[in-house]
């Protein structure tokens, strides 16, 4: 299930060019799908023509099957997602929409007083922090809640240990930011059997780094050229496609990294063609009987990659307002230049991002 098109992901990356960046396509997909479920007419059709969401039936069936799977929790792997609707105490959403949100999106609901902006922002942010192991903080600002009647939140949290751990200590190594610039990073090292592929068409190497306890892995895509990342990001459709992997004994060097990104997705979504929903012409009559419009779509995301494993979190908020053997390695994967990565479970990309510097 991949709802957000590669073209949209490319636009998001282009809007954050030249810097370390992390983004959760899945978190945005859930919020957009939940909003589209209450949209009618032109407002609804723009979700297909603009951001290329599949039909409601396909989307809702996929989410109904997939969301319950995002509840893995053991000492080696924790993967959780949660949805919540915060509704103004003097405002009513349709029973049919509330039923859909609960049954299909596994969403909780809570009535709050949006006139008490600070108190309500703190309440929402506390819920987000609890669902993301305190990694996402202050998602909602009090001033953003003026005239708001409904806030939709998706929170995603992942923490996993590598199946093939890196050596506990790190070494200081060069990282080539560009052909003429380099910096020093903490580099991790391991040698083991991994799924490894080389693509002549993409001029890049792929390696899949699995996590313990579940069907979750990080794929790192390393361009062969120091300045090759931009070309890769222009061809994400091919990057996300299954590669011709082989199980090979590989020497891997990968920098530790911690990235936090805060995005206001509203301008991007408008550029992609999702415009009516942000205007007074918006038709969200499937959510409530009175006129509504979306004011903004926000996401905060976090990822921390270390020798023992990875922790990642993301939250998207949408505000609606009135209106093998230890042999010498023959293959080397040395991430000493900008690279692209994504974490997926099955066919679903949970988190994606780039490392351009450290």
Protein Blocks (a to p, Z undefined) as FASTA:
>chain_A
ZZbcfklmmmmmmmmghiacdddfklmmmmmmmmmmmgghjllmmmmmmnopacfklmmm
mmmmmmmmmmcccfkbccdddddddddfkbccdfklmmmmmmmnopacddddfklmmlmm
mmmmmmmmmmnoomaghkbafklmgoiabdcddddddddddfbdcdfbacdddddfblkb
ccddddddddddddddddfklopaddddddehiacdddddddfbfklmmmmmmmmmmmmp
ccdddddddddddddddddddddfklmmmmnopamlmpmkbccklmbmbdcddfbdcddd
dddddfkbccddddddddddehiaddddfbdcddfbccdddddehjbcfbgcddfbZZ
